[in-house]
Each structure stands twice: as C-alpha cells, then as structure tokens.
Amino acid sequence: MGRRRLKKKYRRALWAILGGIVAIILISTCAKHCKRVEPEPEPIIPSNYFPTIRNLKGQFNDLNPLHVEAGLKYGLKEAPKDREEVKADKLVLIEDNKYYVVDELTHSVPYLCKSGSLLLDELGRNFCDSLKAKNILPVRFKVTSVLRTKADVEKLRRAGNVNASPNSSHCYGCTFDIAWASWDLPERYNATWDQYRGVLAEVLRDEQKAGRCYVKYEYKESCFHITSRIDPRHPDR
C-alpha cells in the first residue's frame, strides 16, 4: 500500500510552520549570544599620509658644542654632583602625563630646568595636535634620558658608554632624549611606528627652524637628542 501524500495546501502550511519554528530558534540563539555586543568602529587608516623619514641624520645634525652652549645659557652653570644636589637646585620634576611617559631611567634623573621643561611640554602638545589633524589616533612618546649628574656620567664612563662625555649637554638641565623606535601604544592605534616617527620629526623640524631647540638624530641610541633654546624669562619669543 503506497504512502498517502498530503494535499498541496497542507504541505505549504506545514512548511510555513517549520520555517517559523526555525526562524524563532535562530532569533533566540542570536539574541542570547549577541545581546549588548556592539561592533567596534573601524579605525581611520591614514593611508594617504606617509610622513618622510628619509635622511633624518642629515636633517637633525646639531653637534654637541651647540647643545652645551644652549645648556649653559638657559640651564645650570655646572652639573650637579649627585641626586641630593639636584633636589636642592629646585628643578622641574618630569613625570608621565597625557602627552608623554618617562621611561625607566638608569643613568639620569627626571628633572629639567624651566627652559627644558617648557620645550618638552610644547613638543608633547604639538605632537598630539599634529596626530589629531592627520586623523591618526594618539600615542605618547617616551622620554628616555634627562638630567645627568656627575655621578651618572662617571657611572656611564666606567660602563664604556661612548656618549658619556664629561661635557655632555645632559648635565645642564635643558637636554632630553625622545625615543623614535618605541612608543607608549594604547589598545587601539592606526599608524605604523615609522609614521609616528615621521610626525614627531615634523614637529621637531618646526621647532628647530623657529630657533627654539637643537636636535641630533642618534641612530645607535634610537632617539632624538634635543636641547631647549627657550629663554625661560621670555618663553614666547
């Protein structure tokens, strides 16, 4: 005896019921797993902006005598002997903020004269503003070396550091180093390290041309070596 087939109208009704059940199951499952989960917005990729990082060594080649001259003019007249003397000089403490972070300092102390502090904060603000103008998500740069005492220089010399000159501009409170190969990256960022380096180089170039700093690009140390030329008595000039 052959199987009895349902009439066409009943088959349609049955398929409609089955389809409704499947749809309800799918909607319930999706609601269970996707509840309150919102997709993250796509980052804005600055694909049309590639700041040049060519010949940075040639662009930033202010030699040590210039850095020392500016340090003596706008900073300390003599390097402090040790860290206790640094505190007695009433220098500006350099701390993490929204523009930059102070890296672990092994051979310097986080202090600058007013001239150096003014320039560092100015660079931080300008770097942040420049990133924003280019639709690049903000990052903080790293300050890797600040004021060196005579004790710090001697320690570096014993360790065989070729940059540990007894007449280093780092001894006068107007000089600091900013890393170009390392950044304090947030969870979300949308540019390459070289792009961040390029933006920072643009900011430094503007300040250098305005006569507000000397800059030396240090390849082996992976940093920009910067000395302020800002007169603390007339910071806007």
Steps between C-alpha positions, in 0.01 A plus 500: 500500500659826390564799725221751513622848391371812669303738294695790357340762724583294811860457389536877463355555845735244651805657336390843622470369857843333482654818354351707780640264764850514345482880482401523867790272599750704299377832641510365857853364454627825351338705775659279763854527362491852357315684772661838583797431272567791268754479221806720552529787253751451223819701557574788267806390306706799382588324176552828314755631750855370510734745677854481373768349722775523240836649596402584858868484589568778252200708605579481872875536535552774761832408663584478870666846536172667400304290751749580777495870415119511526507298822743740664301800379153389609569231760745412773850644501645177634387141519363397842723257688228254597124462538487679833644808332237471225222536756672803652509675159117518492472357149175395331402136560418323172214250538263299280210701359255480211769592245799286597633241742835496678679174428693310765803723563820319592757774438308824541244663728153627397571870546543795262553872525200715410629548145517124438166437668328764285631347178413142599140593580476702180621206292247274671210733423608561140553129434152420632341782295682391186379141534143622548520722192608198293224271636760284674404356837715647780799331660745629759871525426764379746757718672803276542768727649486828690741671743830328577697566817878471520447165670281381211762603242774322691286186521442509124870551429592200712245298302677600176222720356652712222231768544591557865694818437615690811365807320164350399214744448289263713681646803340845472128426521389614153561172317287186473466202266180380332488144362405457135495118499268448798161651589247477780229343287134484611278200426390654170727685262492544124845594377841339466793578727673668206196723447511606866872565462430709190242715681737554794776597255269759342425651840871512589586653162252783561645570845855480368428746217336736749826506696348340808721190518799309371444140385737209434365181345673211675469178305681261734314632806166503306410847625482869422751689719337840568617815679271793573586851384195655666579796723294428814467875562340548156360155404286624210786652303 
